[in-house]
Amino acid sequence: MKKTILAMLMLAAHMVPVSHANTNYPDKPVKIIIPQAPGGASDALARLVAQGLSETWGQSVIVENRAGAGGNIGLDAAARSAPDGYTLLFSYEGTQAINVSLRTLPFDPVNDFTMIATVATVPFIVTVNKDIEASTFNDFINLSKSRQNMTFGSAGSGTVNHLLGEMVNRDTGADLTHIPYKGAAPALTDLLGGRIDAVYTSVPSIAAHIEAGSVKALAITSNTRSSRFPDIPTLAESGVKDFHVAPWFGLLGPAGIPDDIVQKINHDVNALLDTPEMQSSLAQHSAEPMKISPQEMRDLLISDIEKWAVVVKSSGAKVD
């Protein structure tokens, strides 16, 4: 009996330091790497999360934009950081799931990362130059079939913006020519200037232009309408059967972050998503809160890699 009690005490003594080591997390500032440039959906949502977690933790949560190579520079930096929970990554489906089908990566998008918490899904939107003679998505597709050399721009070959355009071409019989840009901002500039006809971009990145009437928004890519633009029909409602694309955004970290830190961040992010303030902020970006476990997030990423690999192959998308 005494030996049993002694063994239990020794086991408890051994476990306490491990558990105690992370109970004060975070006890210093936390950095979140954003692998995209300022101004897009990733940047906007990451800053909302950073602000909310900073208030929850009583610690500074600093965001750092590390754009380049289609997001791979930021992902590589995050994958190589210390697995202590003090360097996190705010990634999204487009970067985390598509790039592996386009080029050889210096990291594994699944196994070199710790899945922590999803934050939201964000629909994309079919947007055309305001002078295009089309008031509906079907008008636009019919116009594209009757004219030659109509174009759509994207943030670069192999991006969600590009692959969405290829999916629309495939599913509608349209034949819009893809024009890749080095980022979403110059593509939007040329859309506004009439140098390209359309873009397929995230709602947050184009919302102000929609509201100002400087572009025409024709259809939402998710299977439900946008809370910010409830009058704009979905692609499925416009006749593109079963079309649904609304990429997820979330927090990851380098592989090996202790599970108790992962669970704490997941819990705190989910609690943040339950607040009316966060829900209102997400709605302003047409984002829908998304709460799943780290394991479910990992399973989702694996599934998305397979899904986008098919689209990359069928589109013939290449990167320089």
URLINWO-V254868 format. One record per backbone hydrogen bond with DSSP energy under -1.0 kcal/mol. NH is the residue of the N-H (numbers start at 1). CO is the residue of the C=O. E is the energy in kcal/mol with one decimal. If there is no record, write none. Layout:
BEGIN
nh: {NH NH}
co: {CO CO}
e: {E E}
END
This chain:
BEGIN
nh: {5 6 7 8 9 10 11 12 13 14 15 16 19 20 21 22 25 30 31 32 33 34 44 45 46 47 48 49 50 51 52 53 54 55 56 57 58 62 64 66 71 72 73 75 76 77 78 79 80 81 84 88 89 90 91 93 96 97 101 102 103 112 113 114 116 117 119 120 121 122 125 126 127 128 129 132 134 140 141 142 143 144 145 146 147 152 153 154 159 163 164 165 166 167 168 169 170 171 172 173 177 179 181 183 183 188 189 190 191 192 193 194 195 196 199 201 203 206 207 210 211 212 213 214 216 218 220 221 232 235 238 239 240 241 243 245 249 250 251 252 253 255 262 263 264 265 266 267 268 269 270 271 272 273 275 279 280 281 282 283 284 285 286 287 288 290 297 298 299 300 301 302 303 304 305 306 307 308 309 310 311 312 313 314 315 316 317}
co: {1 2 3 4 5 6 7 8 9 10 11 12 15 16 17 19 22 60 86 62 88 64 40 41 42 43 44 45 46 47 48 49 50 51 52 53 54 30 32 34 68 69 68 71 72 73 74 75 76 78 82 31 252 33 250 248 92 93 98 99 99 108 110 253 251 251 249 249 288 247 201 219 199 216 197 129 132 136 137 138 139 140 141 142 143 177 198 179 156 159 160 161 162 163 164 165 166 167 168 169 150 152 154 155 181 184 185 186 187 188 189 191 190 190 127 125 123 203 203 206 207 208 210 209 128 126 233 124 229 220 234 236 235 239 240 221 120 91 117 89 114 112 258 259 260 261 262 263 264 265 266 267 268 269 272 275 276 277 278 279 280 282 283 282 121 119 293 294 295 296 297 298 299 300 301 302 303 304 305 306 307 308 309 310 311 312 312}
e: {-2.5 -2.8 -2.5 -2.2 -2.4 -2.4 -2.3 -2.5 -2.5 -1.9 -1.8 -2.0 -2.1 -3.2 -1.9 -1.1 -1.4 -2.4 -2.6 -3.3 -2.9 -2.8 -2.2 -2.7 -2.5 -1.9 -1.5 -2.2 -2.8 -2.2 -2.2 -2.9 -2.2 -1.9 -2.0 -3.0 -1.8 -2.7 -2.5 -3.1 -1.1 -1.5 -1.7 -2.0 -2.5 -2.0 -2.2 -2.7 -1.6 -1.2 -1.8 -3.3 -2.9 -3.0 -1.8 -2.5 -2.8 -2.4 -2.3 -1.7 -1.6 -1.7 -1.3 -3.4 -1.7 -1.8 -3.3 -1.4 -2.2 -2.2 -2.5 -3.0 -2.6 -2.9 -1.9 -2.0 -2.3 -1.9 -2.5 -2.6 -2.3 -2.5 -1.5 -1.1 -1.4 -2.4 -2.6 -1.6 -1.9 -2.8 -2.8 -1.4 -1.9 -2.3 -2.5 -2.4 -2.5 -2.7 -1.8 -1.9 -2.9 -2.6 -1.3 -1.2 -1.4 -2.3 -2.2 -2.0 -1.8 -2.7 -1.7 -1.2 -2.3 -1.1 -2.4 -1.6 -1.9 -1.3 -1.7 -2.0 -2.6 -1.7 -1.0 -1.8 -2.7 -3.1 -2.3 -2.7 -1.7 -2.4 -1.2 -1.5 -2.6 -1.2 -1.6 -2.1 -2.5 -2.5 -3.3 -2.8 -1.6 -1.3 -2.0 -2.9 -1.7 -2.6 -2.6 -2.5 -2.6 -2.8 -2.4 -2.3 -2.0 -2.2 -1.4 -2.3 -2.3 -2.1 -2.8 -2.1 -1.5 -1.2 -1.8 -2.8 -2.4 -2.0 -2.3 -2.1 -2.4 -2.3 -2.3 -2.2 -2.1 -2.6 -2.4 -1.6 -2.2 -2.8 -1.7 -1.2 -1.1 -2.9 -2.3 -2.5 -2.2 -1.4 -1.2}
END
